[in-house]
């Protein structure tokens, strides 16, 4: 894969995500509770854990 295309894809994805956070996120009301804070903190780690575990499982079989 061409490195310039990869960098462009990352840039466009980052721009889209930041625009979504800026303009769409304020319309969602999320209560500031300890449970919601824990979900926000641990969700990315758990998602990556599941993704890497799935990839490792597929490589073994």
N, C-alpha and C positions, 0 to 999 in steps of 0.2 A: 504494500500500500504506500502510496506517495505520502511523505510526511506533511507536505503542505495541505493536502486534502484532510488528513487527520487533524491538523491544527485548526483548520477552518471548521470542521465538524464540532470540535470541542468548543470553539469560540461561539458558534451559533447556538449550541445547546446551552452554554452558560448564559448567553444573552437572553435566550427565551426563558430560562428558569428565573433569572433575576427580574425580568419584566413581569412574569407571573407572580412572583413574590411581592413585587411593588404594587401591582394593580389589582390582582385577584385576591391575595391573602387577606387584606383588610375587610373584605366582605364576609369572611368566616369568623364567627364569634366562638372562641375556644376559652373555656373557663380556666383560670390559673389555679389548678389544683396539683397536688403532689403526684397524683397518678398520671395526669397529662404531661407533666414535666419528665417523669420517668419514661413514658412512652416516647417522647421526643428525643430523649438522650439515648435510649437503648435500641430504638428501631433501626437506625442505619447499621449498627453492629450486628444485630440479629439477621437482618436481610443479607448482609455480606457473608455471614457465617453459613446461612442456608445456601447461598449461591456457590460458595467455595466447596461446601460439603457435597452438593449435588454434582459439581464438576469432578471432584475426586472420586465419587461413586461411579460416575460414568466412565472414567478412565480405567478403573479396575475391572469393569465388566465388559 
